[in-house]
Structures are given as structure tokens and as C-alpha cells.
């Protein structure tokens, strides 16, 4: 029982630190805040902070690692369904499961994700996101969404394009105040990804006619 209570205290302390960190970055920017600011907002002493994190840089890296780990887990869990949907030529009137799950997660953790995207080291985060896209598209054994032998362009350029496009859509949504629901955003992302930006812009392609609703 002691260990359970101790674990609960640790969880609460880390949550207080995380909330304080996110709030302060939103108010003053990442570069401006200090450990003193964090501990004062979280209502803990410096010793308690240093028992969990070496500095604010390690705290930020912890956030990034968690976001990336969660996204990778969601991809692994939901990708088989998305592959089955796509290869079965199912209608895009219903957005892919993976996209819905990811936008629901981002909606729930939007403050944290905004902080990460607006912090220093954002390019490194984007590189890690690109690796996740690579795994999602290609590195999934015989059940991969894409057969690398069939690619018309080099795989690294394709994954770079897809990752940048996905991140751009996410940033636009967050910057607009998340006006669309996760389901609506999943539909938008699914249409652009599967049918292509030119189709989404109104240049119709017969191979997709009747597949998309409202585009």
C-alpha cells in the first residue's frame, strides 16, 4: 500500500510540474521561464523538481518522447484496420480509424502539443515524426501500406512530404483554435492523403469519383 501511495504522489507531482510548465510557456515563452518559475507555479520546492528532472530541457524532452511514443503506439494498434480499409477500396465518407484516433489524442493534449511545436528543437521533433510516418507507410513487413518496390519516387522524399503535410495540417488546425472536430479533421486529412492535393483542390480524377463525400 505504501508503494501505491508513493507512486500516486509521484504522478501528482509530475502532473503539477507538467501543467505549470505548459502554462508558463504559453504565457511567457519557453526561453524565458526558469526552474524557480516552474516550482513556484507547481507549488513544490526545487529539490522535488530535481528529483524528477535535471532541468527544463530534460523536462521538454520527456514531453516530446511521450508524444512520439503515444503516436507510434496508436499507429501500431490502428494501422491494420486502416490498411484493410484502403486496400478494400472503402469509401472515404468515413475517415480512417488511425486519423480519427490521432486527432482525438491531439485534441485532448493540444496545449502540450502546441508547446512542443513552438519550442526550440522543433526540427528534431519533426524528424522523429517523419520516422513514425516511415514505419506507418513502409516498415510494417508484408502488411505494409506501401510496397517499396512499387514506389515512383525515393521513399525518403515520399515520407518527408507526407510527414510535413500532416504536420502542417495539424499546426493549421491548432492555430485556428481547433474549430473542426477530430472526425472532420480526420476526413480532411484522409482525403488529401489518399486522393491527393489536386483532387482536394477540385481537379477531379475518375478513379476517385464517388469515393469522397462533400469534396
N, C-alpha and C positions, 0 to 999 in steps of 0.2 A: 504493500500500500504506500509505503514511503516513497518508493521509486516512481510510482504512478503520479503522486502529488508533485514530486520533484520535476518530472517531465512536463506536467501541466504548467508549473511555474515558468519553466524554461520557454515553453511555447508562448505563454502570455508575454513574457519579456521580449522575445524576438518579434512578436506581433506589434508590441508597443514601439519597438525600435523601428520596424519597417514602416508603420503608419506615420511616425514622426519624421522619418527620412523623406518619405514621399511628399508629405505636406510641406516640408521646408523647401524641397526642391521646386515644388510648384510655386511657392511664394517668392523665393529669393534666387533660385538657380542653383545648380549643383556645385559650381566652383565657389560660391560664396559661403556655403554652410560649413560649420565646424563640428567637431565631436561635442563640444560644450553645448551647441545649439540642439543637437540631437538628444543628448541626455536630459537637458532641461525640458524639452518638449515631451519626451517619453517618461519623464519623472523617475529617472533612475540615476545612479551615480556612475562616474567614469569607470570605476572598477568593474561594474556589472557589464557595461558596454564592451570593455576589453576582454572580458571573459568569453565573449562570443565572436568578436571581430577585431582584427588588428587595426583597421582604420576604415574610413568611409569608402575607400577604393575596394577593399575586400567585401564590404557590405554590398556595393553596387555589383560586383562580380557574382556574388551569391544570388542576387536577383536575376541577373542575366542567365545564369546556369539553370535556375529553377524554371524560368520561362521556356528556355530551349528544351529542357528535359520534358516538361509538360507537353509541349508541342510535338516532340518526337514520339512520345507515348500515344498521343491522340492519333497521330498518323499511323502508327503501327497497328493500333486497335481498329481503326475505321477504314484503313485503306483497302482491305479485301472487299468490303461492300462497295466502295467507290469504283474499284476495278470491275467488279461484276456489273455494276450499273452502266458503266461506259461501254464495256465490251458487249453488253446485251443491247446496246443502242437504245437505252431507255430515254424517255422524254426529259428534257431539261426544264419542264414545267415544275418539276420538283428538284430543288438543288441537291447536290451531292452531300451525303452524310458527313464526310470529312470537313467540308467547308462550313456547314452549319455548326458542327461541334467546335471548330476553331473560333468562329465569330462569337459564339456564346461564351467561350472562355475569355476572349479579348474584351467582350462587353463587361464581364464580371471583374476583370483585372485591368480596366482601361487606364486607371491612374498610374499603376506600376508600369504598364507598357509605354505610356507617354513619357514617363521619366526616363526609361531606358533609351528610347528613340531620340530624346533630346539631350542625352548626356554625352560626355566625351567617350571615345571608344565605340561610337555607333557603327563605324565601318567594320570593326571586328565582329560585332553582333550580326551585322548583315551577312558576313562571310559564313558564320555558323548557321544562319538561317538558310543560306544557299546550300550548305551540306545536307540539311534536312530535306530540302526540295529534291536534291540529287537522290537521296535514299528513297524518297517517295516515288520518284519517277522511274528510276533505273535499278537501284540496288535492292531489289526485292526478289532475287532468284527467278525462277521460271514464271512466277506470278507477277512480275514487274509490269507496271502500266505501259512502259515503252521498251521495245526491243532495240538495244543499242545498235544492232546490225542494220536496222531499218532507218536510222536517222539520216536526214537530208543535210544536217549541219552538225558541226562538232558538239558533243554532249556538254562540254563546259560552257559554251556560248548559250546553248539552249537553257541550261539550268540557271545561268546568270540572268538571262532575260526573264524567265518565269519568276525567279526569286525577287528581282527588282520590281516587276509588275505587281506581284502580290503585295509586297511591302508598300508600294506606292498607293495601292487601293486602300490598304489598312490605314495608312497615315492620313489619307484624304478623309476617310470615314471618321477617324478620331478627331481630326482638325475641324470637321463640320459639326462636332458635338453629338455624334452617333445618332443622327436623325432617323436613319433607316434601322429596321430591326435586324438581328443576326440572320434571320431567314432571308430577308430581302438582300442583304449584302452577300450571302452565300449564293443566291441566284445570280446576282450581278457578276460575281467572280467566276461562277461556273460557266456563264455564257461567254465571257471574254476569253477564258482559258480554253474551253473546248471548241468554240466556234471561231474565235479569233477576233482581234480588234476591228478589222474591216467589216466583218459581219455585224458586230455590235454598233458600228457607225452607220449601218444602213445599206452597205454593199452586200446584197443578198447572194447566197450561194445555194444552188438547188439541193446540194447534199444535206443541208441543214433545214430546208423548208419544212415547216410543220413540226419541227422538233422543239422550238423555243416559243414560249407564250409571252406576248407583250413586248417583243423586240422587233 
